[in-house]
Amino acid sequence: MDEALLTDLRFHQLLLGFDQDLARSACTQGCRYCRGVLHSARYWRKPRGFPVGLGDEYRQRFSFCCAVKECRKRKTPTSLRFLGPKVYGAAIIVLVSVMRDGTVYFGTDKLPADQLTGKVKEQWGKLTDDDLDRIAGKRDQLAGRIQEAYGIEKDEVEKQIHEFEKRQKDQF
């Protein structure tokens, strides 16, 4: 991950916005036990990896408490700002993989699925809609199907897919 992104205030504002949307959604659903109204019950969290100078709103975790006296259950929605230790471990594995091998754009949400499918069909016109449904964004299955449809060697297929991914990356 780019260090400049992690220190960019706009990135953290975006994450806060996502968390606010998740919190609003959780609050409107009400208590999952008694369907009672939820009241705000934010709590302070120690931020990990935040740049210096962010306001206090970035250090509070959104949480809610049921207003029904007999219930009072807490509801804490998912957060993109405060990830658990296991998530951090997974993120590190992903980051190391990306830094070592680069990113793969096939099957990602950089393009809407139908638009990506259209681009794959432009590149490899012999692939049918059924083929693309079975491939379902899996790079190795795409490579195998291209080999079958065009009768070309695996190395050449990998080169074509790599060039395709690079073009998609360059467009976005």
N, C-alpha and C positions, 0 to 999 in steps of 0.2 A: 504494500500500500504506500502511496506517495506520502512522504512526511509533511509536505506542504499542505496536503488535504487535511491531515489530522490537526494541524495548527490553524486552519482556516475557520474563522468565526462563522462564516456562512454555512459550512458543513454542520457545525454544531447547532446552529439555528434550525437547519433542516431536520436534524434528528429530534430536536425539541418539538418541532411542529408535528412530526410523525407520532411522537409519544403523546402529544396533546390530542391528536385524532384518536389514537387507541384508547386513551383515557375517557374521552367523550363517549365513544362507542360502549365501553364497559359500563359507564355510569348510566347510560340510557337503558341498558338491559336490566338494571336493578339487581337486587340480591339473588344469587343463584339458589339460595335455600328457601327463602320465604317470599321472594319477589318484592320485598320492601324497597323503599327509596334509599339511595346511597348518598352519604355525605362525604365531602372531601376529608381525607385523613392522611395528607402528605407526610412524608418523613424524610429526614436528612440521610444522604448516602455519601460515602467517601468516593469522590470521582476517581476513575482510573484513566489516565491518559488525556485528561482535558488540558487545553492550553490555559496558561495563567491569564486571569483577567475576566473570566466569564462571571456573569452575575449569579446571585443566589438561586434563581429559578432553575439553573442548570444542575444544581446540587440536590434538588428535591425530587424524590421518587413519587410519582402519582400513585395514590392508593385511596381506597374508599372504605367506609364502614357503614353497615346497615343501620338505618334509623330506628328499626323496630327494637324496642327495649329487650325483648326476650331473645332476640337473635344476635345482633351486634357483630355478625361475622364480617371479617375483612375481605376485601376483594382488591387485589393488586394486579392491574393489567400488565401485559408484556411491555417491555421497554427496549428501545434500541440504544439508549444511552447507558443503561446499567445491565451489563451482561454477567451471568454467573461464571464461576471459575471454569466449569467444563466447557462453556461456550468460548471462553478465551483460549483454552487449549485447542479447540477445534479451529478457531480463527487463525491461530499460529500455524497449524498444520496446513491450512489452505494458503496462507500468505507465503510460507516457505515453498510450497508447490508452485505457486504462481511465479515467485521470484526465480525459481530454478528452471521451470519448464515453459514459462510464459502462459498466457491466457488462451482459452479456447472459446471462440464465439459461436460455434455451431450449437444450437439447442439452448442458447441463453435467451434472456428476455431483452436483449439489446434491440431486437426487432420483434414485432408481433409475430406469433407463430405462423399465421397465414402468409405474411409478407416474406418471412424467412423461407417457408416452403416454396413460395413462388420463385425466389432467387435460386434455390436448389434446383428447381425444375428448369429454370433458364440455363443453368450451368450444365446439368446432366439430364437432358430431355428424354432419355430412354427410361428414366425412373417413373413408375406409375404412382398414382395417388395411394394405391394399396401399399406399394413399397415404402412410401414416405410415412404412412400411418404405422407400419411395422417398425420402421427405423426409429420413430418417435424421438428425434434429436440425439440419438446415440451415435457418436462418431465412429466407433468400430463397426457398427452395423451398416452405416452409410458406406464406409470403405469397402466392406464385403460385397454389398449390393452393386456398387460401381464396378468392382472387379468382375462380377458375374455378368452385368449388363454390357460392359464394353470390352471384356477380355483383355484387360491390361494388367501389368504387374503391380504388386502391392506398393513398391517404392514410388512408382508413378502416381498411383492413386493418392498416396499420402502427400505427395508434392502438390497435386491438384487441390486437395482439401485444404492444405496449408495456405496455398495462394488464395483460395476462396475465402477462408477465414480472415486473411490479411486484408482483402478488399472490403469485407464487411466492417472490420475494425476501422479502416481508414475512412469509411463513410460516416462513422459516428464518433 
